[in-house]
Amino acid sequence: MKIDRLAGLGGVSEHETEQARRWAAHFEWPMLVIVLWILVQWMLENAGVMPAATSRVADWLVWLAFVTETAVLTALVRDKRSYLLNNWINLTIIIIGFPPLWGDTPLAGILRGLRAVLMFGLLLRL
């Protein structure tokens, strides 16, 4: 088994439908930008430059991006179970990263860090 699949960064299998692979390719760059934004947001928050309200909106938008990517690709692949198992980190981010669960607690920063792990997987695929 490949390391990217074990790490939850399996993506869409090359054996999946053309439409699923095409949509996965469409999501790669936007998701990379979103993951990079997480790092920028973290730095802006630590510097005290980003207001809390703006940070909450950004958290929701990032979370919605992960939900959208996972929902669309899950709908398009034939083997949904395999896709979700090989991309378990997306599910973790969606479930644990639900913005109202953490609010303004220090643990919210840990969740942003977990989302940033995806950056490395996206870079590997590109």
N, C-alpha and C positions, 0 to 999 in steps of 0.2 A: 504494500500500500504506500502511496506517495505521501511525503511529509506534509504537503499542503493540505491534503485531505484530513490527515490526523490533526492538523492545526485548525481545522474548521474553515479552511480557505479553498475548498475544492473547486468552486465555480461550477459551471455547466459542463458536463462531460462531453467529450468529442463524439460520443455515440448518441447524443440527444438530437432532437429535431433541429433543422436548419433555423427555424424561427427562434427557438430558444437560444441557440448559439449567437444569432444575430443580435437579439435583445441584450444578451449578456455583454456582448462587445459594446453596444450602445451605452450601457450603464458604467463601463469601466472608468472612463475619464471623468464623468460627473461625480462618481463616488470617490474617485481619487481627490478631486477638488474639495469635496465635502470633508474627507478625512484630513486633508491638509488644513482646512478651515478649523477643525477641532483644535489643532495645535495652536493656530493663530488666536483663536478664542481663549484658550487657556492662558496664553501669554498676556493678552489684553486684560483678562480678568485679574491675573496676578499683579499687573501693573496698576490696577485700579482705574483703567481707562474705559472699560466697558460697563455701562450701567447694568444693574441686576435684571431689570425688565428686558433689556436687549438680549442679555445672556439667556434668559428663559425662552424667549422667542426663538433664538438660534438653536437651543437644545431641542425644542419641538420640531423645528424644520429638519434638523439632522436626524432625529428619531423617525420622522415621517419618510425621509429619504430611504432609510434602511428598511422600513416596513414596505414601502413601495417596491423597492428592488426585489426583496424577498418574495412578496406576493405575486408580482408579475412573473418572475422566473419560475416560481413554484407552479403557477398556473400553466406555463408553457412547456415544462419538461414532462416527458412520459413517466419517468420513474421519480415520483415526488418524494417518496420515502428516502431514496438514495440521495437525492439532491439535498434534502434537509439535513440528513445525517452528515453529509460531507461539507455542509456549510453551517455547522452547529453554532459557530461563533456569531453569525447573524441572528439566530434565534435567541442566543444569550443576550445580545445587545438589545434586541427588541423587548424581551421580557424584563430583564433587570434594568435596562436603561429607560424604562417608561418614566418621563420627566416628573410626574407628580409623586412618584415613589421616593425621590431623593430631595427634591426642592433645592434648598441652599445649603445642605449639609456638606461637610468636607468629603464625604464619600462620593459626591457627584463628580469630583475631580478624578477619582479612580475609574469611574465609568467612562469618562471622556478618554482616559488612557487606554481602556479596553477597546474603545472604538478605534483608537489610533493604531492598534495592532493590525487592523485591516489594511492600513496603508501599505504595510510590508507585503501582504498577500497580493494586493492590487499591483504593486510594483513588480512582483515576481511574474504575474501574468502578462504584464506589458513588456 
